[in-house]
Amino acid sequence: MSRLVKSHFVACMTAILNQMGDQHYSFYIETFQSSSELVDFLMETFIMFKDLIGKNVYPSDWMAMSMVQNRVFLRAINKFAEIMNQKFLEHTNFEFQLWNNYFHLAVAFITQDSLQLEQFSHAKYNKILNKYGDMRRLIGFSIRDMWYKLGQNKICFIPGMVGPILEMTLIPEAELRKATIPIFFDMMLCEYQKSGDFKKFENEIILKLDHEVEGGRGDEQYMQLLESILTECAAEHPTIARSVENFVNLVKGLLEKLLDYRGVMTDESKDNRMSCTVNLLNFYKDNNREEMYIRYLYKLRDLHLDCDNYTEAAYTLLLHTWLLKWSDEQCASQVMQTGQQHPQTHRQLKETLYEIIIGYFDKGKMWEEAIALCKELAQQYEMEIFDYELLSQNLVQQAKFYENIMKILRPKPDYFAVGYYGQGFPTFLRNKVFIYRGKEYERREDFQMQLMSQFPNAEKMNTTSAPGEDVKNAPGQRAPDIQCFTVQPVLDEHPRFKNKPVPDQIINFYKSNYVQRFHYSRPVRRGTVDPENEFASMWIERTSFVTAYKLPGILRWFEVLQMSQTTISPLENAIETMSTANEKILMMINQYQSDESLPINPLSMLLNGIVDPAVMGGFAKYEKAFFTDEYTRDHPEDQDKLSRLKDLIAWQIPFLGAGIKIHEKRVSENLRPFHDRMEECFKNLKMKVEKEYGVREMPDFEDRRVGRPRSMLRSYRQMSIISMASMNSDCSTPSKTTPESFDLEIAPSKTQKGESEEPISPGSTLPEVKLRRSKKRAKRSSVVFAHEKAAAESELKRLSRKHEFMSDTNLSEHTAVPPRASVLSQMSFASQSMPTIPAFTLSVAGMPGTEDGNSSPRLSQTFLPLCEGDKKTLKRKKVNQFFKTMLASKSSEDSKQNPDLLTSDL
């Protein structure tokens, strides 16, 4: 039947009903011979009316016809409602399905688009209101009256009628809301009297509220009115008052989050949509609403995929797997994957999700997480379902991920602290601070520009200090403020790395991942400022941030829950700066040991920036600022710190020496003069430092192919222990260090039998420390850099020494840049990786004269590589007990792995 014919039939029916009076309705009802016939007529009529309301046969702009039809239908519905009250309300004659059809028809009538007057223009609104009135209010009052007439039958409509009643109360008409919201309390009271709680009502209203608000219904006025009306109703029933109060708080919290979510759905900023989605996730998780929780999980996953946030998408989907078990139990409907129709077992669904998540982690270069999931799958394949074919594929995939970790460079992301201050921001951002994880190679300027584009009315704050209450509580008319600055992640200690030679490719990952604490350091001036040496008055104001969760996670940012502030003294700042410089040198050495194809330019700039007097100013200024009699007299409590700084300065010399040896091998002929000058500067620097602060020497790293490269950190630690036993008291490593500096574990040295434990003087005869080669192994895969080709060597000549070869210790050129907290100061030596060196095993051999009772035993700081010729000429010497104890376990391990070396007991 065409639409035109339908409209003719409906028009005729409407005209007939419009002509009918009360007597016509009464006479027509009496024509039915039985109650069942009358029930059938009423039910069919309600269904027909509901269909005509939902599928209007008239064009949308035929407002007059729609209003006439609605007025006629409203009168007919009210007449039929009177008949229901007379004939089908008593308990014995109660017709549930008839009443249920009536309520659904009435709600459909009140919520139809043609009656939503607030959506029309002001003139049209007034015209309809004057001629037809607000029919929503009339039918709403009828629904309320019909509900209260149900009496004991109300329980039959809980929770089925919760959704329709909620849909009616969300209509933005104040009087209608005031009249219908009390129905909710009556439903709660009815269920409470029946079962002792109203869980069915609560579950249904939370489920329906989510769909209704997302569909565009509801506002803050509704939330306030719902709270006030329910609280007022509960005051008259003390037994249920506490439960109603908890329910109101629950619904209020959900409404706030749903309104925020709806407010950003049309926003171009996907970040805001993600934030609101996570807020809803947390709500449904806390209230054990699995179905809604999973629904928003997949919404968040899709948002991440749209932004190529594969790591965050993986973490999001991983939350779904936590609801599943490794079993053949059939999945319940609420934990099934979104869009998955056919039934699955927990094992099938979990395995499918793992494969998807592993793919996401692979794209996000989070191979450590992918490996963990692969191992869990391998356990199932090997021990539970015995699928060795899948196991073999899994192990191949794991091997590829391990190889990627060692070969592929993963740029460290920057982290940014962002504060949103002012009443102009949405509630989920207002006056809060967040830590954002930047994308690869994303600069702060680019990040900040993108951030400001999301809030064009906001102003950028030019200070990193927290604003006052006047800014936070500024009215919404005032432009809000956004604060953005870079922060440094603080590496948490990993016990499994302790006392183990961890390559940098592994440890570097943890320096910027799985982090929850961050630092921001700002230089401040105190006391008298020396214009020629700013170090003496350069204090560091350090702000620490702790986020709600570790990054990365299901978002690229998390809210800051804790903030604290400490002050770093100028001397402590100098110690941190030197530690950072030493670490950078060691890491650079490791990179060049691992990959011969790297361009020489970065190493040239780093080394020359430290050793060339034209740019190097850190040592001299440290001496002028701290190594004076006046400073020692005025700060007696800093003796340990002064010794620590001297020790760091002394240790930098062997690091620089190792770097210069590598540079000498790889430098081109046209840069040979540059290298010669740098080497000459280093000799002068070395002579000065060793004279003032003592000698420190590391093993010779010339043959990097001998054995498997291991972390230089372990050797650095051992050498530091040796230096403490050998250097004089002025330069000794302090036993008490600052909280921001790393700790050296000092083992008490054991003197040989018959020898006195007298102090070791610099002129003592020293035993020679020899090195043993471990079994040769194949070269480990090298790191792949984004730019592998060497830069043109001619460019190096044009570099300005002052600006391009800038020293890490020359803070006079970077006074505005806060020093980065040294990784060495954030965890113990053994729980971080330094650049690797060949796996030499260190041992001590006595030298002629060391057994002389007149000479004091002392551990040498000279370490020589042991070649094949040396093995034949060296004789067995008595091992120093101190060093032997320290290296006994390592020597034993090497002996087991290399039985051919047992011929020499060094």
Secondary structure, 3 states (H helix, E strand, C coil): CCHHHHHHHHHHHHHHHHHCCHHHHHHHHHCCCCHHHHHHHHHHHHHHHHHHHHCCCCCCCCHHHHHHHHHHHHHHHHHHHHHHHHHCCCCCCCCHHHHHHHHHHHHHHHCCHHHCHHHCCHHHHHHHHHHHCCHHHHHHHHHHHHHHHCHHHHHHHCCCCHHHHHHHHCCCCHHHHHHHCHHHHHHHHHHHHHHCCCHHHHHHHHHHHHHHHHCCCCCHHHHHHHHHHHHHHHCCCHHHHHHHHHHHHHHHHHHHHHHHHHHHHCCCCHHHHHHHHHHHHHHHHHCCCHHHHHHHHHHHHHHHHHCCCHHHHHHHHHHHHCCCCCCCCECCHHHCCCCCCCCCEHHHHHHHHHHHHHHHHHHCCCHHHHHHHHHHHHHHHHHCCCCHHHHHHHHHHHHHHHHHHHHECCCCCCEEEEEEECCCCCCCCCCEEEEEECCCCCCHHHHHHHHHHHCCCCEECCCCCCCCHHHHCCCCCCCCEEEEEEEEEECCCCHHHCCCCCCHHHHHHHHCCCEEEEEEEEEEECCCCECCEHHHHEEEEEEEEEEEEEECCCCCEEEEEEEEEEEECHHHHHHHHHHHHHHHHHHHHHHHHHCCCCCCHHHHHHHHHHHCCCCCCHHHHHHHHHCCHHHHHHCHHHHHHHHHHHHHHHHHHHHHHHHHHHHHHHCCHHHHHHHHHHHHHHHHHHHHHHHHHCCCCCCCCCCCCCCCCEEHHHHHHHHHHHHHHHCCHHHCCCCCCCCCCCCCCCCCCCCCCCCCCCCCCCCCCCCEEEEECCCCCCCCCCCECCCCCCCCHHHHHCCCHHHHCCCCCCHHHCCCCCCCCCHHHCCCHHHCCCCEECCCEEEEECCCCCCCCCCCCCCCCCEECCCHHHHHHCCCCCCCHHHHHHHHHHHHHHHHHCHHHCCCCC
